[in-house]
């Protein structure tokens, strides 16, 4: 059954014009005459999905479209022109290989350049490997290969979580702070929501850490009406990252360019917390000594209750767990995660947000298709490209 809505304008255009628009939308660069004819022939044969996949055979789909698509997720500024890194390269590789996209938040997997390229080795303390790929204008459609992330960064396999435990993500979101940034940007990047819209003052504040003042500015109402609504859900989820940090020498490397992801494995005890929990989780404990003390990485999703049930959490999952991998599974199996990927592809391909009733219907149809087709993101580019090729 078709899950596509074809705009009238697209149906009225010549097949060759349709082929050009489809290729331009998905790839962003001009196609050769042969490629356009091949795409047009597939459209004439009533094979629009196959036509879109033909467009995605272009190397530019990987080196340009997907690189610009994924790069903003790798940094707090959401800069699309940031260098290629292990986060963005892994997204590109997983899309190319049609890997279930939910694995980006769970898998023991990182994509690197193949050995034959003679690149600097992957290094947990720098981005030289990926910078060389970019500097050499490497064809990412061919050059990327999958490796066990645990073999590259030394994390135990059960502590890896796809791009969440990439060096780029650690540098951006575990750097200093309290690790709440990792939670926030996971929601921005993969649930299409910042934390403010998720505030819910009806939930229990029992897991809010000690560093959150219960009377900011001397007014307890600010905590009750503002701070608590976010932290009641944020803090118990961010506990999944309690054993992680990004370590660097602030004196010799103040921006952390040569830092590396750090993880307290079994048997490692932090001097400040006397547990495996990183010291940052006990920072500013004097703000509210009676607040929650983090003693492990056992997280719980309080947002399964109340207004944030709307995010569509998977009822077959327990809503709680130990460590970052199970956290990634919780996020990746939500309805919001699936719909978010479709919305991002829609904006990338159609060059606008979904606006009309037809757009909203297409978003839902394609979200359903995404789940039915093993969460393959190329399929989403194909369906949305077809929908918007008449714009």
C-alpha positions in Angstrom: 0.0 0.0 0.0 1.3 3.4 -0.9 2.2 5.7 1.9 2.8 8.8 -0.3 0.7 11.8 -1.2 1.6 13.1 -4.7 1.1 16.9 -5.1 -1.0 17.8 -8.1 1.8 20.1 -9.4 4.2 17.1 -9.4 1.8 15.0 -11.4 1.3 17.7 -14.0 5.0 18.3 -14.5 6.9 16.5 -17.3 8.6 13.3 -16.1 12.1 14.7 -16.9 11.3 17.8 -14.8 10.1 15.5 -12.0 13.3 13.6 -12.2 15.4 16.7 -11.9 13.4 18.1 -9.0 13.6 14.7 -7.2 17.3 14.5 -7.6 17.8 18.2 -6.7 15.7 17.8 -3.6 17.5 14.7 -2.3 21.1 15.2 -3.5 21.4 19.0 -3.8 23.7 18.9 -6.8 22.9 18.6 -10.6 22.5 15.1 -12.0 24.1 13.8 -15.2 21.9 13.4 -18.3 22.0 9.6 -17.9 21.0 9.7 -14.2 18.1 12.0 -15.0 16.9 9.7 -17.8 17.2 6.7 -15.5 15.2 8.4 -12.8 12.6 9.5 -15.4 12.3 6.0 -16.7 11.6 4.7 -13.3 9.0 7.4 -12.6 7.3 6.5 -16.0 7.3 2.9 -14.9 5.4 3.8 -11.7 8.4 3.1 -9.5 8.9 6.4 -7.6 10.7 4.8 -4.6 13.2 3.1 -6.9 13.7 6.5 -8.7 14.5 8.2 -5.4 17.0 5.4 -4.5 18.6 5.9 -7.9 19.2 9.6 -7.0 20.7 8.5 -3.7 23.4 6.5 -5.5 25.2 9.8 -5.9 28.2 10.2 -3.7 27.0 13.8 -3.0 24.0 12.4 -1.0 26.5 11.1 1.6 29.3 13.7 1.4 27.0 16.7 1.3 23.3 16.0 2.1 23.9 13.6 5.0 26.9 15.4 6.3 25.0 18.7 6.5 22.0 16.9 7.8 23.8 15.2 10.8 26.5 17.8 11.7 24.3 20.1 13.7 23.6 17.3 16.1 27.2 17.1 17.1 27.7 20.5 18.7 25.9 22.8 21.0 25.8 25.7 18.5 24.1 23.3 16.0 26.6 24.5 13.4 26.1 22.7 10.1 29.6 23.5 9.0 31.4 21.9 11.9 34.1 19.3 10.8 33.2 15.7 10.1 33.6 13.6 13.2 32.8 10.2 14.7 29.2 11.2 15.4 28.4 12.5 11.9 30.4 9.8 10.1 28.5 7.1 12.1 25.2 8.6 11.0 26.3 8.7 7.4 27.5 5.1 7.5 24.4 3.8 9.2 22.1 5.4 6.7 24.2 4.1 3.8 24.0 0.6 5.1 20.3 0.7 5.9 20.9 -0.1 9.5 17.9 0.3 11.8 18.2 4.0 12.7 17.2 3.3 16.3 20.7 1.8 16.7 22.3 5.3 16.5 21.5 5.6 20.2 22.3 2.0 21.3 24.9 0.2 19.1 28.5 -0.7 19.8 29.3 0.9 16.5 31.4 3.7 15.0 32.2 4.3 11.4 35.8 5.1 10.4 37.7 5.5 7.1 38.9 2.2 5.6 42.5 1.2 6.4 43.6 1.4 2.7 43.2 5.2 2.8 46.3 5.6 5.0 44.6 8.0 7.4 45.7 8.8 10.9 44.3 6.2 13.2 41.2 6.9 15.2 42.3 8.6 18.4 40.2 9.2 21.5 42.1 12.5 22.0 41.6 14.2 18.7 39.6 14.4 15.5 42.5 14.0 13.1 41.2 10.8 11.5 37.9 12.5 10.4 39.6 15.8 9.5 41.8 13.9 7.1 38.8 12.3 5.5 37.3 15.7 4.9 40.6 17.4 3.9 41.1 14.7 1.2 37.6 15.1 -0.1 37.0 11.4 0.5 34.0 9.8 -1.1 32.1 8.8 2.1 29.8 6.6 0.1 32.6 4.2 -0.4 35.2 4.9 2.3 33.4 4.4 5.6 33.5 1.1 7.4 31.9 -0.1 10.6 34.0 -0.9 13.7 33.0 -1.9 17.2 33.1 1.3 19.1 34.4 -0.5 22.2 37.5 -1.5 20.2 38.2 2.2 19.4 37.5 4.1 22.7 38.0 1.4 25.3 34.5 1.5 26.7 32.9 -1.8 27.7 30.5 -2.9 25.0 27.6 -2.6 27.4 28.5 1.0 28.1 28.4 2.1 24.4 25.4 3.8 23.0 26.1 4.7 19.4 26.6 8.4 18.8 25.8 9.2 22.4 29.2 7.7 23.4 31.1 9.2 20.4 34.0 11.4 21.1 32.2 14.3 19.4 29.1 14.0 21.7 31.3 13.7 24.8 33.2 16.8 23.9 30.1 18.7 23.2 27.7 17.5 25.9 29.7 15.8 28.7 32.2 18.6 28.8 32.2 20.3 32.3 28.7 21.0 33.6 26.5 18.3 35.1 25.8 16.0 32.1 22.3 17.5 31.8 23.4 18.9 28.5 23.6 15.4 27.1 20.0 14.8 28.0 18.9 18.2 26.6 20.6 17.8 23.3 19.5 14.2 22.9 15.9 15.5 23.1 16.6 18.4 20.8 18.4 16.3 18.2 16.4 13.1 18.4 13.0 13.9 19.8 12.6 17.4 18.2 11.9 19.0 21.5 13.8 21.2 23.9 13.1 20.6 27.6 11.0 23.7 28.2 7.9 22.3 26.4 8.2 19.1 28.5 7.8 20.8 31.9 5.4 19.1 34.2 4.8 20.3 37.7 2.6 17.3 38.7 5.5 14.8 39.0 7.4 13.9 42.1 10.6 16.0 42.8 12.2 13.1 44.7 15.1 12.6 42.1 16.1 16.3 41.8 19.8 16.6 42.7 21.2 18.7 45.5 22.6 21.4 43.2 19.2 22.7 42.3 18.2 25.4 44.8 14.7 25.0 46.2 14.5 28.7 46.8 16.3 30.5 43.9 16.7 34.1 44.7 15.1 33.4 48.0 11.7 32.6 46.5 10.6 28.9 46.7 7.8 29.6 44.3 10.3 29.9 41.5 11.4 26.3 42.2 7.9 25.0 42.4 6.5 26.8 39.4 9.5 26.7 37.1 12.6 24.7 38.0 10.8 21.6 39.4 8.7 21.1 36.3 11.7 20.5 34.2 14.1 18.8 36.7 11.5 16.2 37.9 11.9 14.5 34.5 15.4 15.6 33.6 17.4 14.5 36.6 16.2 10.9 36.8 16.9 10.4 33.1 20.3 12.1 33.1 21.3 9.7 35.8 22.0 7.3 33.0 25.2 9.2 32.3 26.5 9.2 35.9 29.7 7.3 35.1 30.6 9.5 32.1 32.7 12.6 31.7 34.9 14.4 29.2 38.3 14.8 30.6 41.0 17.3 29.6 43.6 19.6 31.2 41.9 22.9 31.7 45.3 24.7 32.2 47.0 23.5 29.0 43.9 22.8 26.9 41.2 25.2 28.1 38.8 24.4 25.2 39.3 20.6 25.5 40.6 20.0 22.0 42.7 17.1 23.1 40.3 15.7 25.7 38.7 12.2 25.7 35.6 10.5 26.9 36.0 9.1 30.4 34.0 6.3 32.0 34.2 4.8 35.4 34.1 1.0 34.8 33.4 -1.6 37.4 36.0 -1.2 40.2 36.7 2.4 39.5 35.9 4.6 42.4 35.7 8.4 42.2 37.5 10.1 45.1 34.8 12.7 45.7 31.7 10.5 45.5 33.2 7.2 46.8 31.3 5.4 44.2 31.5 5.0 40.4 29.6 8.2 40.0 31.5 11.1 38.5 32.3 14.0 40.8 30.2 16.4 38.8 27.0 14.7 40.0 27.8 15.8 43.5 28.7 19.4 42.6 27.2 22.2 44.6 25.6 19.8 47.1 25.2 22.6 49.6 22.6 24.3 47.5 20.0 21.8 49.0 21.7 19.1 51.1 18.4 17.2 51.4 18.2 16.8 47.6 18.8 13.6 45.7 22.3 12.0 46.0 23.3 10.1 42.9 24.9 6.8 43.9 24.7 4.8 40.6 23.5 5.1 36.9 20.0 3.7 37.4 17.8 6.0 35.5 14.0 6.3 35.4 11.7 7.9 32.9 9.2 10.0 35.0 7.9 11.5 31.7 6.0 8.2 31.0 3.4 9.7 33.3 1.5 13.0 32.9 1.4 15.2 29.9 4.6 13.7 28.3 2.9 10.4 27.6 2.3 12.2 24.3 5.9 11.3 23.3 4.7 7.8 22.7 6.9 5.7 24.9 7.1 2.0 24.0 4.8 0.1 26.4 6.9 -3.0 26.1 9.9 -1.4 27.7 10.1 -0.9 31.5 10.7 2.8 31.5 13.8 2.5 33.7 17.2 0.8 33.5 20.9 0.9 34.2 23.3 3.0 32.1 23.4 4.8 28.8 22.6 1.9 26.4 19.2 1.2 27.9 18.5 4.9 28.0 19.2 5.1 24.3 16.8 2.2 23.8 14.1 4.1 25.7 14.5 7.2 23.5 14.9 5.4 20.2 11.7 3.3 20.6 9.4 6.3 21.2 7.0 7.6 18.7 8.5 11.0 19.1 11.9 9.7 17.9 10.4 8.2 14.8 8.4 11.3 13.9 11.4 13.5 14.7 13.5 11.9 12.0 10.7 12.3 9.5 10.3 16.0 10.4 14.0 16.6 10.0 14.2 14.9 6.6 11.1 16.9 5.5 12.8 20.2 6.4 16.0 19.1 4.8 14.4 17.9 1.5 11.5 20.3 1.2 13.4 23.3 2.6 10.6 24.2 4.9 8.7 22.9 7.9 5.5 20.9 7.5 2.7 23.5 7.3 -0.4 22.4 5.5 -2.9 19.6 6.4 -1.4 17.6 3.5 2.1 18.1 5.0 1.0 16.9 8.4 -0.7 13.9 6.9 2.4 13.0 5.0 4.5 13.3 8.1 2.3 10.7 9.9 2.2 8.4 6.9 5.9 8.5 6.5 6.5 8.0 10.2 4.3 4.8 9.9 6.3 3.8 6.9 9.6 4.4 8.7 8.6 2.0 11.5 7.2 -0.6 9.0 10.4 -0.5 6.9 12.9 -1.3 9.7 13.6 2.3 10.5 15.6 2.8 7.3 16.3 6.5 6.9 17.0 6.3 3.1 13.4 5.2 2.7 12.3 8.4 4.4 14.5 10.6 2.1 12.9 8.7 -0.8 9.3 9.2 0.3 9.7 12.9 1.3 11.7 13.6 -1.9 8.8 12.2 -3.9 6.3 14.3 -2.0 8.2 17.5 -2.4 9.5 17.1 -5.9 6.7 19.3 -7.2 7.3 22.2 -4.9 
